């Protein structure tokens, strides 16, 4: 689902609702039957989507005319802004530690730096894992000798890490954070000299990053 801005709030739209908006934007005013034909669906299937989009004021509707933007939806400029924000322009500085550090040392680091996640690299600087505050809390409660446990034993490892690229849109990164219910994404790239080698970590995108971007758009 993607945030759609209306006034000072954001409305989450499904992929199908986004498709409907795209069709109306290009062809409106357009009837419900014509929209259904364009999507290969029935009007009855789309009825809940039509109801939602009109009740929220994103679309207008008139008998014998069809659906159209009524001025309450997103203007073209805002649509452009939401899809043109690039990760590399918003990413923060990643907090990186070595996998040989203990869980205790990682706990000290994460609270001293006041971040939600730490990124772990190997001796070559390649990304090997990530650990969150929740991970550290779980292990500190369940196991006593946290000074003896290397962080590499509890981190989430490649290839299970969710990452994003510096050229990716901020909206795409936000979608990953939401879909996977995580707080932070490492921004990574492959080495040009060694495209099959480890991932180089360039930055981080967090939920706070997304909120700051939306606040700036609304100001």
TORGUFI-838606 format. One record per residue (C-alpha): x, y, z. Coordinates in steps of 0.05 Angstrom, whole numbers, plus 5000, padded with zeros to 4 digits. Layout:
BEGIN
XYZ/...
END
This chain:
BEGIN
500050005000/502450704984/501151355021/496851844983/496952565009/490452945022/490653585063/495553455119/494452705125/496352095085/491451565060/494050865046/491850614978/492049904952/495549734886/488849664852/486550344876/493050644849/491550324782/484550624782/487451314797/492451244741/486951074692/482551654715/488452124712/489851924639/482851824612/477952174659/472352294661/471351554651/465751074671/466350514721/465150004666/470850294624/475550264684/473549544698/474749364625/481649684628/483449254688/480248624662/475448604722/468048704735/464949344760/462248964820/469348754839/471549474837/465549764874/469049774943/474950144912/470350654877/466750764943/473150874981/476251344930/469951774925/468451805000/475552025015/474852564963/480552324919/475652214861/469152544841/463452184807/457352414768/451752004734/452751924659/459552264665/463751784705/469651864752/474352454752/479152834797/474953334836/480753774860/481253424927/486252904905/493752964896/495853504847/500953304794/506453664831/505453264895/505052614856/511652784823/514852964890/512752324924/515751894868/521952314855/525152304924/531451874918/534551464974/541551754965/538952454980/535752245046/540051685074/543451765141/550251535166/550350795181/553050555248/557649985231/560949475278/565248865268/562248175277/567347995330/564348485380/560448185437/553048275449/554748705509/559149165467/553649215415/548549415468/553249965492/554350195420/546950215401/545050625461/551051085459/549551245386/541951275399/540150865337/535250295325/539949825288/547249665278/550249405214/555648865217/561348805167/566948315156/574448465151/573548695078/568149195097/562648785064/555748765096/554548115132/548748255179/544348725219/542148725291/536449135322/534849365392/529548825395/534748295377/539348535433/533648565483/531647855468/538547565477/540047965539/533747705572/534646975551/542146895559/546547125616/553647155589/552547705537/559847915544/561847245516/556947195457/559447495391/554447925356/555247505294/551446945329/544947325336/545047805276/540447725216/544947485161/545447545086/541647345044/535847475092/537348215097/532648715065/536649265031/535649844984/540050194932/542050924932/538251034866/531750734893/525951184907/524351354979/517351104968/520150424949/524350415012/518350605054/514450025022/519949535043/519949795114/512449695118/512049025082/517448705124/515749055190/522849305201/525649955227/531750055184/534549905115/541949895096/543350275032/548249844992/551749764926/555949254891/563149414875/564349584802/570949214804/567748604837/560248574820/559647884850/563048074915/560448324982/555548904989/558549575007/554349955057/553350695040/547950925088/541450765122/534050925114/529550895175/522251015190/524451685219/527451855151/520751735117/517052155168/521952735158/521052695083/513452715087/513653295137/518153685090/513353555032/507553795072/510954435096/
END
